[in-house]
Amino acid sequence: MTQPFSGDAVAELTAATDGPVLLPQDEGYAAECAAYNLATPHRPAIVVGATNPGDVQAAIRFAVANDLPVAVLATGHSALSSTGAMLITTRRMDSVLIDPERRTARIEAGVRWQQVIDQATPHGLAPLNGSAPTVGAVSYTLGGGLSPIGRTFGYAADHVRSIDVVTADGELRTATPEHEPELFWALLGGKGNFGVVTALEFGLFPIDRIYGGALFFPGEQAAEVLTAWSAWTTDVPDDMTSSIALLRLPPAPEVPEPLRGKLVVHVRIAYVGPAEVGARLVAPLRAIGPALLDSVTEMPYSAIGTIHNDPPMPIPFHDRSTLLRELTPEAVDTIVRLAGPDARSPLVVLEIRHLGGALDRRPEPGNAIDTRGSAYLLYAVAFGGPDQAETFNGYLTGLVSALTPWSTGRRFVNFFSAADATVDGVPAGYRPETYQRLAEAKKAYDPRNIFRPNHNIAPA
């Protein structure tokens, strides 16, 4: 790869930043670019390890001067490449400030959800974190943010108060509903298209305990459990958020013996209310039959990551998703046929999350989150490196296509895969009028489209 900038320019950038500036030949480059998803290695032309907003500004100005696109990496759960770009890593920007009186958190760009949970829960407060506490909180929130308690409170993006962001002109701006309202609206749903967010402030909730956990059933009961769960979700209250997954577990010693090396049906429960009420609500699911494992109980909010138990270590994976308007018996049959006990499926996880409730309510002020009105989110994952991409993506495409009769035709931005990052794929995350408004905002804030190594929205 030919270096598109001079050594003198790199020296000037290094002098202007507090964090490291690394080129592909430099020691530490590979470690700086390391991401959670090992199937998509990052090979930027240059990487800046930002420690503060000034580093971000210097990096963006360098990129603009040298005609480089700009990518951002916090944890790297997304499967998008930064090859040939300026990569800004944010993991050193990890400050969390909790205001218990105002019930708010202010976080920097590299913060992971576990840090927020650890600092909020001693005050009896909870964030709308993701199912995996190792996920970066900022990118998750900008893409919507679907929490294990989302049906009760809505999307994480709905509760953002202010956003600090460096735009393509190198300026550090603070966007709120009152100041730069169009930028504020576009960032919440438009994700990384409009700048590099350096800090967020958002609301917290007075929750210290939930009734939650998981029920595991044998994979042979997939059709029965999926059918029962689908019917159960039609009339549960908004305080109940749940999901279900077909999960192929490895024969590893850290997996509980009843589940080891098996296909299981994993029902995840998070109820914001009294434990005795939660137990009554979950009773129909327990009545399906003896569970292999039942961990549903009253728990401190700090343990919410144990509900999904997503793997914390980096892994190579390929994924795809779709939003469903309903989960009929015919849809269940299709899922079981393609991913159930008799299927030759490469999937490690096929999960379905119950939406609705507060997730359907549009906040005031509004944002660009456009998944409201969908009943379920289906998300499928296969583990494997780049050499398996063609095989896995072919299967995943076929799965999503087979579910077309029950799909809304839309995608949830936070679950966009690399295959969705196309001219035709990105608009599927939005209503046409929302996408057009985002394109106009892109024209205003990033007319040269330097923030394009993402699920790109081109300037109008």
C-alpha positions as CSV (number, residue, x, y, z in Angstrom):
1,M,0.0,0.0,0.0
2,T,1.5,3.3,-1.1
3,Q,1.6,5.9,1.7
4,P,-0.6,8.8,0.5
5,F,1.0,11.4,2.7
6,S,4.5,12.7,3.6
7,G,6.7,11.9,6.6
8,D,6.7,15.6,7.5
9,A,2.8,15.5,7.6
10,V,2.9,12.5,10.0
11,A,5.5,14.3,12.2
12,E,3.2,17.3,12.4
13,L,0.2,15.1,13.3
14,T,2.3,13.4,16.0
15,A,3.3,16.7,17.5
16,A,-0.4,17.8,17.5
17,T,-1.7,14.7,19.4
18,D,-1.2,13.3,22.9
19,G,-2.1,9.7,21.8
20,P,0.0,7.5,19.5
21,V,0.2,7.9,15.8
22,L,1.0,4.7,14.0
23,L,1.8,3.5,10.5
24,P,1.5,-0.1,9.2
25,Q,5.2,-0.7,9.7
26,D,5.2,0.6,13.3
27,E,5.4,-1.5,16.4
28,G,2.0,-1.5,18.1
29,Y,0.1,-0.9,14.9
30,A,-1.6,-4.3,14.9
31,A,-2.5,-4.1,18.5
32,E,-4.0,-0.6,18.1
33,C,-6.2,-1.8,15.2
34,A,-7.4,-5.0,16.9
35,A,-11.1,-5.4,17.0
36,Y,-13.7,-7.7,18.5
37,N,-14.8,-9.2,15.2
38,L,-11.7,-11.1,13.9
39,A,-13.3,-11.8,10.6
40,T,-12.7,-8.2,9.5
41,P,-9.1,-7.1,10.1
42,H,-8.4,-3.4,10.1
43,R,-5.6,-2.2,7.9
44,P,-5.8,1.6,7.9
45,A,-3.2,3.8,6.2
46,I,-2.6,5.5,9.6
47,V,-4.1,5.1,13.0
48,V,-4.4,7.7,15.8
49,G,-5.1,6.5,19.4
50,A,-7.2,9.4,20.6
51,T,-6.9,10.4,24.2
52,N,-9.1,13.6,24.0
53,P,-11.2,15.6,21.6
54,G,-8.1,17.6,20.5
55,D,-6.6,14.4,19.2
56,V,-9.8,13.6,17.3
57,Q,-9.8,17.1,15.8
58,A,-6.1,16.8,14.7
59,A,-6.8,13.4,13.1
60,I,-9.7,14.6,11.2
61,R,-7.9,17.7,9.9
62,F,-5.0,15.5,8.8
63,A,-7.4,13.1,7.0
64,V,-9.1,16.0,5.2
65,A,-5.8,17.5,4.1
66,N,-4.6,14.2,2.8
67,D,-7.9,13.1,1.2
68,L,-8.4,10.1,3.5
69,P,-11.7,8.7,4.7
70,V,-12.2,8.5,8.4
71,A,-13.2,5.4,10.4
72,V,-13.7,5.0,14.1
73,L,-13.0,2.0,16.3
74,A,-14.0,1.6,20.0
75,T,-14.5,-2.2,20.4
76,G,-14.9,-3.3,16.8
77,H,-18.0,-5.4,17.0
78,S,-19.1,-4.1,13.6
79,A,-17.8,-6.0,10.6
80,L,-16.7,-3.0,8.5
81,S,-13.2,-2.4,7.1
82,S,-11.0,0.6,7.6
83,T,-8.5,-0.4,4.9
84,G,-6.7,2.6,3.5
85,A,-8.4,5.0,5.8
86,M,-7.5,7.2,8.8
87,L,-8.6,5.1,11.8
88,I,-9.3,6.8,15.1
89,T,-9.3,4.5,18.1
90,T,-11.1,5.7,21.1
91,R,-10.4,3.1,23.8
92,R,-8.3,5.6,25.9
93,M,-11.2,8.0,26.2
94,D,-12.9,6.1,29.0
95,S,-14.2,8.6,31.5
96,V,-17.7,7.9,33.1
97,L,-19.3,10.6,35.2
98,I,-22.6,9.7,37.1
99,D,-24.8,12.5,38.4
100,P,-27.1,10.7,40.8
101,E,-29.2,13.8,41.5
102,R,-30.0,14.4,37.8
103,R,-30.0,10.6,37.0
104,T,-27.6,11.1,34.1
105,A,-24.3,9.6,32.9
106,R,-21.7,11.5,30.8
107,I,-19.4,9.1,29.0
108,E,-16.5,9.4,26.6
109,A,-16.1,7.8,23.3
110,G,-14.3,4.6,24.3
111,V,-16.5,3.6,27.2
112,R,-17.9,0.1,27.4
113,W,-21.3,-0.6,29.0
114,Q,-19.8,-2.6,31.9
115,Q,-18.1,0.6,33.0
116,V,-21.4,2.5,33.1
117,I,-23.1,-0.4,34.9
118,D,-20.4,-0.6,37.5
119,Q,-20.6,3.1,38.3
120,A,-24.3,3.6,38.1
121,T,-25.6,0.6,40.0
122,P,-24.1,1.7,43.4
123,H,-26.5,4.7,43.2
124,G,-29.5,2.5,42.4
125,L,-29.5,3.6,38.8
126,A,-29.4,1.6,35.6
127,P,-28.5,2.5,32.0
128,L,-30.2,1.1,28.9
129,N,-27.1,-1.0,28.1
130,G,-26.8,-3.7,25.5
131,S,-27.1,-7.4,26.1
132,A,-23.3,-7.6,26.0
133,P,-21.6,-5.3,28.5
134,T,-18.4,-5.4,26.5
135,V,-20.0,-3.4,23.7
136,G,-19.0,0.2,23.2
137,A,-21.7,2.4,24.6
138,V,-21.4,5.3,22.2
139,S,-21.7,3.5,18.9
140,Y,-24.5,1.3,20.4
141,T,-26.5,4.4,21.4
142,L,-26.0,6.2,18.0
143,G,-27.4,3.1,16.3
144,G,-30.5,3.0,18.5
145,G,-29.5,0.8,21.4
146,L,-31.7,-2.2,22.1
147,S,-31.5,-3.0,25.8
148,P,-32.6,-6.2,27.6
149,I,-35.1,-3.8,29.3
150,G,-35.9,-1.9,26.1
151,R,-39.7,-2.7,26.0
152,T,-40.0,-0.8,29.3
153,F,-38.1,2.3,28.5
154,G,-37.5,2.5,24.7
155,Y,-34.2,2.8,22.8
156,A,-31.1,4.1,24.5
157,A,-31.0,6.9,21.8
158,D,-34.4,8.1,23.1
159,H,-32.8,9.3,26.3
160,V,-29.7,11.1,25.1
161,R,-29.4,14.7,26.4
162,S,-26.4,16.0,24.6
163,I,-23.7,14.9,22.1
164,D,-20.1,16.2,21.7
165,V,-18.9,15.5,18.2
166,V,-16.1,16.6,15.9
167,T,-17.5,17.2,12.4
168,A,-15.7,17.0,9.0
169,D,-14.5,20.6,9.3
170,G,-12.5,19.7,12.4
171,E,-14.8,21.6,14.8
172,L,-15.9,20.3,18.1
173,R,-19.6,20.9,18.5
174,T,-22.2,20.1,21.2
175,A,-25.5,19.0,19.8
176,T,-28.6,19.1,21.9
177,P,-32.3,19.4,21.1
178,E,-32.0,23.2,21.4
179,H,-28.5,23.7,19.9
180,E,-27.7,22.1,16.5
181,P,-31.0,20.2,16.7
182,E,-30.7,18.7,13.1
183,L,-27.2,17.3,13.9
184,F,-28.6,15.9,17.2
185,W,-31.5,14.3,15.3
186,A,-29.3,12.8,12.6
187,L,-26.6,11.4,14.9
188,L,-29.2,9.3,16.8
189,G,-29.8,6.8,14.1
190,G,-27.3,7.9,11.5
191,K,-24.5,6.6,13.6
192,G,-21.0,7.5,12.4
193,N,-22.0,9.4,9.3
194,F,-21.8,12.9,10.6
195,G,-18.6,13.0,12.7
196,V,-16.7,11.4,15.5
197,V,-18.6,11.5,18.8
198,T,-16.3,12.2,21.7
199,A,-18.9,12.2,24.6
200,L,-22.6,11.6,25.3
201,E,-24.9,12.5,28.2
202,F,-27.9,10.4,28.7
203,G,-30.6,9.6,31.3
204,L,-30.4,6.7,33.8
205,F,-33.3,4.9,35.5
206,P,-34.0,4.2,39.2
207,I,-33.7,0.4,39.0
208,D,-31.5,-1.7,41.2
209,R,-33.1,-5.2,40.8
210,I,-34.9,-7.1,38.0
211,Y,-36.5,-10.5,37.7
212,G,-34.4,-12.1,35.0
213,G,-32.3,-14.9,33.7
214,A,-32.6,-17.7,31.2
215,L,-34.5,-20.9,30.5
216,F,-32.7,-23.6,28.4
217,F,-34.7,-26.3,26.6
218,P,-33.5,-29.2,24.4
219,G,-33.0,-28.3,20.7
220,E,-35.4,-31.0,19.8
221,Q,-38.1,-28.9,21.3
222,A,-37.3,-25.9,19.1
223,A,-40.6,-25.8,17.3
224,E,-42.6,-26.2,20.5
225,V,-40.7,-23.6,22.5
226,L,-40.7,-21.1,19.6
227,T,-44.4,-21.5,19.1
228,A,-45.2,-21.1,22.8
229,W,-42.9,-18.1,23.2
230,S,-44.4,-16.4,20.2
231,A,-47.9,-16.8,21.6
232,W,-46.8,-15.7,25.0
233,T,-45.3,-12.4,23.7
234,T,-48.6,-11.3,22.3
235,D,-50.0,-10.1,25.6
236,V,-47.1,-9.7,28.1
237,P,-46.8,-6.2,29.7
238,D,-44.3,-3.6,28.6
239,D,-42.3,-4.3,31.7
240,M,-41.4,-7.7,30.3
241,T,-38.6,-7.8,27.7
242,S,-37.5,-11.2,26.3
243,S,-35.8,-12.9,23.5
244,I,-35.3,-16.5,22.3
245,A,-32.3,-18.1,20.6
246,L,-31.4,-21.4,18.9
247,L,-27.9,-21.8,20.4
248,R,-25.2,-24.3,19.4
249,L,-22.9,-24.6,22.3
250,P,-19.4,-26.0,22.2
251,P,-18.3,-29.1,24.2
252,A,-16.2,-26.8,26.4
253,P,-15.7,-27.3,30.1
254,E,-16.9,-23.8,30.9
255,V,-20.3,-24.6,29.5
256,P,-22.7,-26.2,32.1
257,E,-22.8,-29.9,31.7
258,P,-26.5,-30.2,30.7
259,L,-25.9,-27.8,27.8
260,R,-22.4,-28.8,26.7
261,G,-22.0,-29.6,23.0
262,K,-25.7,-29.3,22.3
263,L,-28.2,-27.3,20.3
264,V,-30.5,-25.7,22.9
265,V,-33.3,-23.2,22.9
266,H,-32.3,-20.2,25.1
267,V,-35.2,-18.1,26.4
268,R,-34.0,-14.8,27.9
269,I,-36.1,-12.9,30.5
270,A,-35.8,-9.4,31.9
271,Y,-38.8,-8.1,33.9
272,V,-38.8,-4.7,35.5
273,G,-41.1,-5.3,38.4
274,P,-41.8,-7.4,41.5
275,A,-40.2,-10.9,41.4
276,E,-43.5,-12.5,42.4
277,V,-45.3,-10.9,39.4
278,G,-42.4,-11.9,37.2
279,A,-42.7,-15.5,38.3
280,R,-46.4,-15.5,37.4
281,L,-45.6,-14.1,34.0
282,V,-42.9,-16.6,33.3
283,A,-45.0,-19.6,34.5
284,P,-46.5,-20.4,31.0
285,L,-42.9,-20.8,29.7
286,R,-41.9,-23.0,32.5
287,A,-45.0,-25.1,31.8
288,I,-43.6,-26.1,28.4
289,G,-41.7,-28.9,30.2
290,P,-38.7,-29.5,32.4
291,A,-35.9,-27.1,31.4
292,L,-32.3,-28.2,31.1
293,L,-31.4,-25.2,33.1
294,D,-33.5,-22.4,34.8
295,S,-31.6,-19.4,36.0
296,V,-34.6,-17.0,36.1
297,T,-34.7,-15.3,39.5
298,E,-34.5,-11.9,41.2
299,M,-31.1,-10.4,40.5
300,P,-29.2,-7.2,41.0
301,Y,-29.2,-5.0,37.9
302,S,-25.4,-5.3,37.9
303,A,-25.7,-8.9,36.8
304,I,-27.8,-8.2,33.7
305,G,-25.0,-9.3,31.4
306,T,-25.5,-12.9,32.6
307,I,-28.9,-13.1,30.9
308,H,-27.6,-13.3,27.3
309,N,-24.1,-14.3,28.4
310,D,-22.5,-13.2,25.1
311,P,-18.9,-14.2,24.7
312,P,-16.5,-11.5,25.9
313,M,-13.5,-12.6,24.0
314,P,-12.8,-11.5,20.4
315,I,-14.2,-14.0,17.8
316,P,-14.5,-14.1,14.0
317,F,-18.1,-13.9,12.9
318,H,-20.5,-13.2,10.1
319,D,-24.1,-12.0,10.7
320,R,-27.3,-10.9,9.2
321,S,-30.6,-9.6,10.5
322,T,-34.2,-8.7,9.5
323,L,-37.2,-7.1,11.2
324,L,-40.4,-9.2,11.4
325,R,-43.9,-7.9,11.6
326,E,-45.2,-11.2,13.0
327,L,-44.0,-14.7,14.0
328,T,-46.6,-17.0,12.7
329,P,-46.5,-20.9,12.9
330,E,-45.4,-20.8,9.2
331,A,-42.5,-18.5,10.1
332,V,-41.5,-20.8,13.0
333,D,-41.6,-23.8,10.7
334,T,-39.3,-22.0,8.3
335,I,-36.8,-21.1,11.1
336,V,-36.8,-24.6,12.4
337,R,-36.3,-26.1,8.9
338,L,-33.3,-23.8,8.3
339,A,-31.7,-23.7,11.7
340,G,-33.3,-26.3,13.9
341,P,-32.1,-29.7,15.1
342,D,-32.4,-31.4,11.7
343,A,-30.9,-28.6,9.7
344,R,-27.3,-28.5,8.4
345,S,-26.9,-25.0,9.6
346,P,-23.6,-23.2,10.2
347,L,-25.2,-20.9,12.7
348,V,-24.0,-20.6,16.3
349,V,-26.9,-18.3,17.2
350,L,-30.2,-17.5,15.7
351,E,-32.0,-15.1,18.0
352,I,-35.4,-13.4,17.9
353,R,-35.9,-10.3,20.2
354,H,-39.4,-9.2,21.1
355,L,-39.9,-5.5,20.3
356,G,-42.9,-3.3,20.8
357,G,-43.9,-1.6,24.1
358,A,-41.9,1.6,24.7
359,L,-39.8,0.8,21.6
360,D,-42.7,1.8,19.5
361,R,-43.1,5.2,21.0
362,R,-41.5,8.1,19.3
363,P,-39.6,10.3,21.7
364,E,-39.9,14.1,21.9
365,P,-37.6,15.5,20.6
366,G,-37.4,12.9,17.8
367,N,-34.5,11.0,16.3
368,A,-33.7,9.0,13.2
369,I,-34.4,5.5,14.8
370,D,-36.9,4.0,12.3
371,T,-37.6,0.5,13.5
372,R,-40.7,1.4,15.5
373,G,-43.7,-0.7,14.6
374,S,-41.8,-4.0,14.1
375,A,-42.8,-6.9,16.3
376,Y,-39.5,-8.8,16.3
377,L,-35.9,-8.6,15.4
378,L,-34.2,-11.7,14.0
379,Y,-30.4,-11.9,14.1
380,A,-28.3,-14.8,13.0
381,V,-24.5,-15.4,13.5
382,A,-22.0,-17.9,12.2
383,F,-18.5,-18.1,13.6
384,G,-15.6,-18.3,11.1
385,G,-12.8,-16.4,9.5
386,P,-12.6,-14.5,6.1
387,D,-12.0,-17.7,4.2
388,Q,-15.6,-18.9,5.2
389,A,-17.3,-15.6,4.4
390,E,-18.7,-16.7,1.0
391,T,-20.2,-19.9,2.4
392,F,-21.7,-18.2,5.5
393,N,-23.0,-15.2,3.7
394,G,-24.7,-17.4,1.1
395,Y,-26.5,-19.2,3.9
396,L,-27.4,-16.0,5.8
397,T,-28.8,-14.4,2.6
398,G,-30.9,-17.5,2.0
399,L,-32.2,-17.4,5.6
400,V,-33.2,-13.7,5.4
401,S,-34.8,-14.3,1.9
402,A,-36.8,-17.3,3.2
403,L,-38.3,-15.0,5.9
404,T,-39.5,-12.4,3.4
405,P,-43.2,-13.2,3.8
406,W,-43.1,-12.1,7.5
407,S,-40.5,-9.4,7.2
408,T,-41.1,-5.6,7.3
409,G,-38.4,-5.3,4.7
410,R,-36.4,-3.1,7.1
411,R,-33.2,-3.5,9.1
412,F,-32.1,-2.2,12.5
413,V,-29.1,0.0,12.1
414,N,-27.1,-1.5,15.0
415,F,-27.5,-5.0,13.4
416,F,-26.4,-4.0,9.9
417,S,-23.8,-6.4,8.6
418,A,-21.1,-5.8,6.1
419,A,-23.5,-7.1,3.4
420,D,-25.9,-4.3,4.4
421,A,-23.3,-1.6,3.8
422,T,-24.3,-1.0,0.2
423,V,-26.1,1.7,-1.8
424,D,-29.2,-0.4,-1.8
425,G,-28.8,-1.9,1.7
426,V,-28.4,1.1,3.9
427,P,-31.8,2.8,3.0
428,A,-33.5,-0.4,4.3
429,G,-32.7,1.0,7.8
430,Y,-35.0,4.0,7.4
431,R,-38.3,5.2,6.0
432,P,-37.7,7.0,2.6
433,E,-38.4,10.4,4.2
434,T,-36.0,9.8,7.1
435,Y,-33.3,8.7,4.7
436,Q,-33.7,11.8,2.6
437,R,-33.5,14.0,5.7
438,L,-30.3,12.2,6.7
439,A,-28.8,12.7,3.3
440,E,-29.6,16.4,3.6
441,A,-27.9,16.5,7.0
442,K,-24.9,14.7,5.5
443,K,-24.6,17.3,2.8
444,A,-24.6,20.0,5.5
445,Y,-22.1,18.4,7.9
446,D,-20.0,16.1,5.7
447,P,-20.3,17.2,2.1
448,R,-17.1,15.4,1.0
449,N,-18.3,12.2,2.6
450,I,-15.1,11.6,4.6
451,F,-17.0,9.6,7.2
452,R,-17.8,6.8,4.7
453,P,-16.1,3.6,6.0
454,N,-19.4,2.7,7.7
455,H,-23.0,2.0,6.7
456,N,-22.7,5.1,4.5
457,I,-25.3,7.7,3.8
458,A,-24.1,9.7,0.8
459,P,-24.7,13.5,0.8
460,A,-27.9,14.5,-1.0
